Amino acid sequence: MNEGALESTLFKPRNIYHYEEDITLYKLAASYGYGLVKNHCFIDGNKRIALIAVYTFLAINGIELISSETDAAIFFLELAASFGKQEEDMNRLASWLQINSEPIND
């Protein structure tokens, strides 16, 4: 496990929350997801961990990810393979999350 990469990944959403404008839950979730996919915090399972982290973060905040498992897996595989700029990939992930989510109705 790369502890430095994990620590960086976990603190980035806090930094975004405090210092950027127009913050949404989707952008914060995307920050977790992007960091866990791209920073290779773990020896194996980074994409799976990223998806579960994003799913859990959204659920805790009243949002359910409704994408099929197949579509989510494809998206996270493409994200991992992307050589795009960080900001563009995070925005793409945030948009995908917003399109593929809905509020949880109790």
C-alpha beads as a LAMMPS data file, in Angstrom:
LAMMPS data file: protein, C-alpha beads

106 atoms
105 bonds

1 atom types
1 bond types

-500.0 500.0 xlo xhi
-500.0 500.0 ylo yhi
-500.0 500.0 zlo zhi

Masses

1 110.0

Atoms # bond

1 1 1 0.000 0.000 0.000
2 1 1 1.203 3.496 -0.856
3 1 1 0.289 5.430 2.290
4 1 1 1.353 8.801 0.885
5 1 1 -0.839 8.380 -2.195
6 1 1 -3.777 7.268 -0.066
7 1 1 -3.380 10.217 2.301
8 1 1 -3.215 12.620 -0.637
9 1 1 -6.309 11.042 -2.185
10 1 1 -8.308 11.284 1.029
11 1 1 -7.404 14.926 1.718
12 1 1 -8.012 16.276 -1.806
13 1 1 -11.838 16.429 -1.491
14 1 1 -11.463 18.389 1.762
15 1 1 -9.182 20.838 -0.001
16 1 1 -11.629 21.174 -2.892
17 1 1 -14.508 21.722 -0.448
18 1 1 -12.710 24.542 1.349
19 1 1 -10.978 26.335 -1.519
20 1 1 -12.915 25.880 -4.774
21 1 1 -16.181 27.361 -5.977
22 1 1 -19.301 25.624 -7.294
23 1 1 -18.703 22.440 -5.331
24 1 1 -21.193 19.600 -5.661
25 1 1 -21.356 16.199 -4.015
26 1 1 -20.626 14.756 -7.455
27 1 1 -17.389 16.734 -7.721
28 1 1 -16.308 15.613 -4.270
29 1 1 -17.168 11.994 -5.070
30 1 1 -15.264 12.327 -8.357
31 1 1 -12.222 13.531 -6.450
32 1 1 -12.251 10.377 -4.323
33 1 1 -12.851 8.168 -7.335
34 1 1 -10.224 9.777 -9.530
35 1 1 -7.593 9.718 -6.792
36 1 1 -8.175 6.082 -5.925
37 1 1 -8.018 5.039 -9.589
38 1 1 -5.058 7.135 -10.660
39 1 1 -2.854 7.269 -7.562
40 1 1 -2.503 3.474 -7.299
41 1 1 -2.850 3.551 -3.531
42 1 1 -3.144 -0.231 -3.316
43 1 1 -1.334 -3.129 -4.940
44 1 1 -4.554 -4.430 -6.478
45 1 1 -8.213 -3.432 -6.690
46 1 1 -7.840 0.322 -7.127
47 1 1 -10.714 0.636 -9.603
48 1 1 -13.025 -1.538 -7.496
49 1 1 -12.139 0.395 -4.346
50 1 1 -12.712 3.686 -6.191
51 1 1 -16.169 2.595 -7.333
52 1 1 -17.173 1.428 -3.852
53 1 1 -15.801 4.619 -2.276
54 1 1 -17.774 6.790 -4.706
55 1 1 -20.918 4.693 -4.205
56 1 1 -20.572 4.891 -0.404
57 1 1 -19.802 8.626 -0.333
58 1 1 -22.864 9.380 -2.433
59 1 1 -25.081 7.036 -0.379
60 1 1 -23.998 8.639 2.898
61 1 1 -25.046 11.945 1.374
62 1 1 -28.470 10.742 0.208
63 1 1 -27.675 9.868 -3.392
64 1 1 -27.859 6.434 -4.999
65 1 1 -25.674 5.421 -7.913
66 1 1 -28.096 3.678 -10.294
67 1 1 -25.701 2.731 -13.072
68 1 1 -25.518 -0.933 -14.015
69 1 1 -22.460 -2.787 -12.751
70 1 1 -21.330 -3.284 -16.345
71 1 1 -21.569 0.417 -17.234
72 1 1 -19.786 1.411 -14.024
73 1 1 -17.006 -1.110 -14.631
74 1 1 -16.534 0.116 -18.201
75 1 1 -16.428 3.744 -17.090
76 1 1 -13.849 3.111 -14.366
77 1 1 -11.725 0.987 -16.719
78 1 1 -11.760 3.828 -19.254
79 1 1 -10.892 6.327 -16.525
80 1 1 -7.911 4.220 -15.470
81 1 1 -6.700 4.017 -19.071
82 1 1 -7.176 7.735 -19.762
83 1 1 -4.215 9.993 -20.384
84 1 1 -6.395 13.100 -20.125
85 1 1 -5.784 16.012 -17.817
86 1 1 -6.808 15.514 -14.200
87 1 1 -9.378 18.309 -14.169
88 1 1 -11.020 17.079 -17.378
89 1 1 -11.193 13.475 -16.163
90 1 1 -12.579 14.531 -12.777
91 1 1 -15.232 16.681 -14.476
92 1 1 -16.120 13.788 -16.766
93 1 1 -16.463 11.481 -13.749
94 1 1 -18.562 14.048 -11.853
95 1 1 -20.876 14.402 -14.866
96 1 1 -21.168 10.636 -15.250
97 1 1 -21.998 10.286 -11.557
98 1 1 -24.666 12.964 -11.750
99 1 1 -26.286 11.397 -14.826
100 1 1 -26.205 7.934 -13.250
101 1 1 -27.528 8.850 -9.784
102 1 1 -30.745 9.819 -8.106
103 1 1 -31.767 10.977 -4.638
104 1 1 -32.507 8.223 -2.135
105 1 1 -36.151 8.348 -1.113
106 1 1 -36.749 7.124 2.412

Bonds

1 1 1 2
2 1 2 3
3 1 3 4
4 1 4 5
5 1 5 6
6 1 6 7
7 1 7 8
8 1 8 9
9 1 9 10
10 1 10 11
11 1 11 12
12 1 12 13
13 1 13 14
14 1 14 15
15 1 15 16
16 1 16 17
17 1 17 18
18 1 18 19
19 1 19 20
20 1 20 21
21 1 21 22
22 1 22 23
23 1 23 24
24 1 24 25
25 1 25 26
26 1 26 27
27 1 27 28
28 1 28 29
29 1 29 30
30 1 30 31
31 1 31 32
32 1 32 33
33 1 33 34
34 1 34 35
35 1 35 36
36 1 36 37
37 1 37 38
38 1 38 39
39 1 39 40
40 1 40 41
41 1 41 42
42 1 42 43
43 1 43 44
44 1 44 45
45 1 45 46
46 1 46 47
47 1 47 48
48 1 48 49
49 1 49 50
50 1 50 51
51 1 51 52
52 1 52 53
53 1 53 54
54 1 54 55
55 1 55 56
56 1 56 57
57 1 57 58
58 1 58 59
59 1 59 60
60 1 60 61
61 1 61 62
62 1 62 63
63 1 63 64
64 1 64 65
65 1 65 66
66 1 66 67
67 1 67 68
68 1 68 69
69 1 69 70
70 1 70 71
71 1 71 72
72 1 72 73
73 1 73 74
74 1 74 75
75 1 75 76
76 1 76 77
77 1 77 78
78 1 78 79
79 1 79 80
80 1 80 81
81 1 81 82
82 1 82 83
83 1 83 84
84 1 84 85
85 1 85 86
86 1 86 87
87 1 87 88
88 1 88 89
89 1 89 90
90 1 90 91
91 1 91 92
92 1 92 93
93 1 93 94
94 1 94 95
95 1 95 96
96 1 96 97
97 1 97 98
98 1 98 99
99 1 99 100
100 1 100 101
101 1 101 102
102 1 102 103
103 1 103 104
104 1 104 105
105 1 105 106
